[in-house]
Amino acid sequence: MDRSDQSVNPLKPVILTQCGVPDRRRMVERELGRRYGQDYDVLIASSRSEAAAMLEALSADGRAVALVLADDATPVDGATSLFAFARHRFPDVRRGLLIEWGEWADRQCATSVLHLMATGQIDYYVIRPWRGPDEYFHRTVTEFLLEWERASGSRPHEVTLVGAPRSARVHDLRSLLARGGVPHSFVPGDSEEGRRLLAQNDMRDDVPMVLLHDGRVLRDPTNTELVQAYGVDTEVAALVERDLVVVGAGPAGLSAAVYAASEGLSVLVLESEAIGGQAGSSSLIRNYLGFARGISGAELAQRAYQQAWVFGATFAHTREATGLHPGGDRLILDVAPDRQVHARAVVLATGVSYRRLGVPELEALFGAGVYYGASGVEAQALRDRVAHVVGGGNSAGQAALHLARYAKSVSLLVRAESLAESMSRYLIDALAAAGVQVRMGIEVVGGGGHGNLEHIRLLDRRTGTETTEPSDGLFVLIGAEPRTGWLPETLLRDRWGYVLTGEDVLAEGGRRAWPLNRPPRPHEASIPGVFAVGDVRRGSVKRVSSAVGEGAVVISEVHAHIGERAVPSLAPAGARPVR
Ligand SMILES: Cc1cc2nc3c(=O)[nH]c(=O)nc-3n(C[C@H](O)[C@H](O)[C@H](O)COP(=O)(O)OP(=O)(O)OC[C@H]3O[C@@H](n4cnc5c(N)ncnc54)[C@H](O)[C@@H]3O)c2cc1C
């Protein structure tokens, strides 16, 4: 099928700049026009009121605005800055405060940047170009445009998914693509474009269809068929042997793969869902070292995946580890549906999954309005609708903040009486600034709808009264459970299921829990050669950077274990250490 004529938005997206000083404005206009004029409409305003009027007109014309750069952040309509004004009309727009070189040293400027960042009004500051070409300036602008393109999905991509917007299966596929960092666009099956594409391929809209840029068409694909189609490996050969098998490709597993492969070990990574784990569902990780503007979890995971891959690690995507058995000098892992792999060491990096609400009528609507966690995919589907988020922790706060960009209204439902203990202060402030309604002492006890969520039932714990209210999306972030149910009983866990490692093995399991004369290494579990890192390990700090750190340091323990056993390397001939 020739899809070269497919264009979701035939008009150029807009880059809008407001700059109050004529000389500076001319320089910004020249730099932007020269570099981006071909593909974007570059519009310039001298004042914030002029810029606001232009945004209003662009919104009325149905245009897409990709980027707003402005040097004036004072309120534009009595209450909000130009940036908040822009985000309100264009939820995916990227926004940068233009500052002069060196101005960050000025206290007033620094305070303004910090305030605008903390309240989510800007994505970052941008140093105004003072020479042409100014590649630092262009690097920032290009990153903004790339992020906008990914978030908005408004341009044709390598992969196009067509289907019913609120179907559970469509949700699964979109989530898999988004978490895997695959550039894709979504076309609702009931839109004009959707009907055209479905008819062209002789399809009905009650099953999802995937179009690939090379003309291939997948009808109602399984997860494995979808990831195979975009070129990743899902196969586990019979009788695979590796120095190290890593179970789970979240931040901890990816880090272990990078360090092990770079140090010459042969590595296989098993991942049952999508690369990135929980981090892949985070729209913006703000506290990972080195990414001052933040980075989307999917982007971070993709970079780590490519890094592990170029060091020689192999991956089996959509393959789940279902059993672990010690077998002499080797450890044997069962991989669904019918494979076994042998390894000299195993790193468990299976993380945690979201705790369920336990309300049967809402479980039945999982994927059709009820979601565990929150990613950009569902947020966009809730444009101009009513959303509720359940939970009082930072991830619930982040999800509510993200949803507030799209939804007509967002309520954060918290069982406790206060957020002070569970949520960071900056998030509480950002929620207030974004207009999220925080409702304390509220529990979700029911809900329903015809095929999709339409309403939820809430219990006010203080008064004992129950009310029903409309809801188009319920996002549940009420904590997590470790994914360890598949491990043998001899691998000790605490009462919540987190894997015991190091000193905890002897302290809680006693001498009989450990077969060797030496004590377990710090990340070693109760079976020698099996290690646990990241969120699945008892006592770990639940952060991306600590998961990455544990994934890196565990490899020295893996080396020590392999050295101690002195069995021949399982590395394929020719594999050389890269240091
Ligand atoms: C919405 C959200 C926002 C967050 N934001 C931040 C943030 O801003 N900053 C921060 O520092 N932290 C943040 N976190 C926490 C952070 O994402 C986690 O601490 C981190 O992802 C833990 O990494 P991990 O590799 O240990 O586990 P996970 O990320 O949970 O990854 C585990 C992986 O193992 C796979 N797996 C599980 N069982 C099996 C099996 N049997 N076989 C094969 N594969 C399996 C899973 O599919 C998953 O991909 C956030 C979390 C969430 C949910």
The ligand as a Gaussian input file, in Angstrom:
#p B3LYP/6-31G(d) Opt

LIG

0 1
 C        4.672000       6.583000      36.792000
 C        6.028000       6.440000      37.435000
 C        6.871000       7.540000      37.495000
 C        8.129000       7.417000      38.080000
 N        8.936000       8.518000      38.088000
 C       10.168000       8.421000      38.617000
 C       11.031000       9.550000      38.589000
 O       10.676000      10.629000      38.114000
 N       12.273000       9.386000      39.109000
 C       12.713000       8.208000      39.651000
 O       13.866000       8.131000      40.071000
 N       11.914000       7.129000      39.689000
 C       10.647000       7.210000      39.185000
 N        9.824000       6.123000      39.231000
 C       10.321000       4.867000      39.852000
 C       11.213000       4.109000      38.872000
 O       10.588000       4.042000      37.602000
 C       11.527000       2.702000      39.387000
 O       12.173000       2.826000      40.626000
 C       12.445000       1.942000      38.413000
 O       11.822000       1.801000      37.144000
 C       12.798000       0.547000      38.962000
 O       13.543000      -0.118000      37.996000
 P       13.677000      -1.719000      37.955000
 O       14.488000      -2.023000      36.764000
 O       14.111000      -2.200000      39.270000
 O       12.188000      -2.273000      37.784000
 P       11.049000      -2.012000      36.713000
 O       11.180000      -0.645000      36.145000
 O        9.781000      -2.356000      37.394000
 O       11.342000      -3.053000      35.529000
 C       11.152000      -4.435000      35.696000
 C       11.011000      -5.094000      34.333000
 O       11.024000      -6.508000      34.491000
 C       10.073000      -7.092000      33.621000
 N        9.690000      -8.401000      34.183000
 C        9.044000      -8.638000      35.355000
 N        8.899000      -9.961000      35.564000
 C        9.459000     -10.581000      34.492000
 C        9.633000     -11.948000      34.123000
 N        9.217000     -12.938000      34.912000
 N       10.247000     -12.233000      32.948000
 C       10.703000     -11.242000      32.135000
 N       10.563000      -9.919000      32.441000
 C        9.961000      -9.602000      33.602000
 C        8.931000      -6.087000      33.621000
 O        8.104000      -6.254000      32.481000
 C        9.691000      -4.764000      33.630000
 O        9.949000      -4.318000      32.321000
 C        8.552000       6.196000      38.648000
 C        7.702000       5.085000      38.594000
 C        6.458000       5.210000      38.005000
 C        5.552000       4.008000      37.961000

